[in-house]
Every structure is written in C-alpha cells, then in structure tokens.
Amino acid sequence: METSAGSEITANKEDADSIRFRLNRIESKDRESPDEKGRDATMTARTTRTLDLQNSVGVLLNFLSTRLTASGSATYRSRFGLGILEFRLLVMLAAEPDIPPSRICEVMGLDGGAVSRALRGMEARGLVASRPDRRNPAYKLWSLTAEGARLQDAAVPISMERDAILLAGFSDEERTMLIAMLRRMLAQVDGLRDLIDQP
C-alpha cells in the first residue's frame, strides 16, 4: 500500500511538473515580440516577382560599380592619400579646368554637397584652387594647383592599369562596342527620373 501510495504521489508530481512546463511554454509564446511571432511566416514567405541577378543590366552595373568604387578607393587612398571622389575630381579638373561645381555635378552625376565638401578639403591640402566667377562673383571656379596636377598625373596610370585588368580578354571590337553602349546608357539615364513621381 505504501509503495502504491508513493507511486501515486510521484506520478502526480510528474503530472504537475509537466503542466507547469506546458504553461511556461504558452506564457513564453505570449511574451514573444511581433517580429519573433512573424519570423516563421517570414522565413517561408515566397515572392511573386524577382530579378535575375545574372542577367539584369541594372543589377550587374550596380554590382560592378560597387566593387570598382571599393577597390579604387582602397588603391588610391593607399598609394596617394586620395579617396575615390577626390581622385575623380582631380581627373575632372584636369579634363575641364576652371569650372564651377555645378558642371562637375552635371558630368559626373554627383551630389552638390559632397562635391563642395571634397573641394574644400582638397583646397586645404593645396590640390585645387578657386577664384570668383567674373560673370557671377558669388560662385567659384575650380582648377588644379601644381601639386594637384602632379598627383593626378601619378594616379592616372593606375586607373589605366585597372581598366586593362578589367578588360583583359576583350577584343578591340568588344571594347569599342562596350564603350559605345555605356555612352548610350549614360545618354538615357536621366529618363529614369520619370519613375520618381510615378505612383
């Protein structure tokens, strides 16, 4: 009898422990955040449309641009103390000296604030110089200094070497076609702005 009673007590204790465990699990579920509750559903969700990452022109150009910018910035900073934007500004002012920031933004598609900050920093380093625009003294025209020209001349061969690595294995005809296609896309890129205001 004592054995039977002891077994019954043990069984009741196990049942009570099991009930408490299940209640704790339920309470824990109730305390989950909305993000945690929706995680399982999110993990199994399926989209109805997707981009082909291997064949989308926009995606491939984006991937290429990101990698070119990252590697270029690391290279020019390591070898010349220049960020990628500073290098591009040196190249732009070598090609078109004595121009306003608005011209740089127009050609390179850059943000005006970023260009102005970069030019001021380069001016402090003695790489560029500005003068008032005679037609509108409130605006400045920018050019390379002798030091800026020297640094640009030293960095350009690295840029050409990067191009050669990127186009290794391309025939002359393929290179010519690629450049022509890139120019056509540049000429049409402003059309993407039409999508901004669409609902």
N, C-alpha and C positions, 0 to 999 in steps of 0.2 A: 504493500500500500504506500509505504513511504517512497519507494522507487517510482511508483506511478505518479504520485503527487509531485515529486521532484521533477519528473519528465514534463509534467503538465506546466509547471512553473517556468521551466526552461523554454518550452515551446511558446508560452505566452510572451516571455521576454523577447524571444526572437521575432515574434509577430509584431510586437510593439516597436522594436528597433527597425524592422522592415517598413512599417507605416511611417515612422519618423523620417526615414531616408527618402521615401517617396514624396512626403510633404516638403522636405527641404529642396528636392529637385524641382517641384512645382513652384515654390517660392522663388527659387533662383531664376527660373524661366520668366516669372512675372517681373523680376527686377532687371532683366536684360534691356539695354537701350534699344531704340527703334532700329539703329544701324545693325546691332547684333541680331535682332529678330529677323531682319530682312536679308542677312548675309547669305543664308542658304538659298533663298529665292534669287538673289543677285548672281550667285555662282552658277546657277543653272539657266539663267535667262539667255535667250537667243535673239540676235538682231535680225532684222528683215533685209537690211542692206549693208554692204561693206565695200571698202575699197580694195582693189587688188594691189597689194604693196609692191609687187614685182612689175606691174605694167601701168600704174597711174603716173602720168607725167608730173603732176604737182607733187606727189609723194616722193618720187625719185629725185626731183630737183631740190626738194626740201631736205632730204637725207644728205644729198651731195653738198648743198650749201652749208649745212650744219657741220659736217666733217671738214670741209675746206676752211671754214672760219676758225674752228677749234685748233686745227693743226697749224694754220697760218699764224694765228695769234701766238701760239707757243713758240713757233720758229722765230718770228720777228722780235718777240719780246726777249727771247734768249740771246739772240745774236746782235740785236740793235737797240734793245730797250724800248721797242715800239709795240703798242697794241695794234690789232688788225685795223682799227678805224684810223689810227694815226698814220699807218703805212698807206692806206687808201687815200688819205688826204694829201700826203706827200706826192703820190702818183698823180692825183687830180690836179694839184697846183703846178706840177711840172708840165703837164699837158696843156693846161689853161691858166697861165699866171694872171695875177691882178684881177681876181673875180670876187663877187660877193658870196656869202654863204648860201644865198638862195639858189645860185647857179649850181653849187655843189650838191645841194639837196635835189634839185631838178634832175641832174645827170645820174646821181648815184642812188636816188630813192631813199635818202636818209632823213632822220628826224632833225628838225632845225635846232632844237635844244641840245641834242647830242653833238651836232657839228660845232655849235658855238662853244660848248664846254671843251671839246677836244682842241679847237683852235686856240683858245685862251691858254690851255695847258702847254701846247706846243710853242706858243709865243713866249711863255715864261722860260722855256728851255732854249730859246733862241733858234728855233727851227723855222718859224714863219714870222712874217711882219705884216702889219696892216697900215693902211692910210685911208683918210676920208675919201669917199666918192665925190668928185667935183660936182657931179650932177645932183647929188643928194648927200650933203655932208653928214647927215645923221647915220648913214650907212658906211660900212668899211669894205675895202677891197683887200684881198689877201694874196700874198706871194711867198715863195720860199726865200729864206736867207741863204747865205753861202753854206752854212752848216747844214741847213735843211736839204739843199741841193746835193751836198756831199753824201749825206745819209741816204737820200733817195737813190743816188747812183750806185751806192753799195748794196742796197736792198733789192733793186730790180733784177739783177742776175739770179737771185734766189727765187724770185717769183717766176722767172722764165724756166728755171730748173724744175720747179713744182709743176708747171704746165707740161713740161716734157715727160715727167713721170706719169702724170695723169693721162696723157695721150699716147703713151707707149703702145705700140702695136696698131695704131691708127694709120691708115694710108693718108697721103697728102689730099686725095679726093675726099676722104671721110672727114678730115679736119676742116676742109673748106666748107663741106656741107653742114657740119656741126655748127660752125661759126655763123653761117647764113641762117640756120634755123633758130639759133639763140637770138640773133638780131631780130628776126621776125617775131619771136615771142616777146622780146623787150618792147617792140613797137606796139604790141597788142595788150600788154599787161595792164595798162590803165583802164581797159574795158572791164576788168574785174571789179572796179569801183561801183559799177552799175548794180552789183549784187548787194551792196551795203544797205541801201534803203529799201530793198525789197522785203515784203512781209515774210 
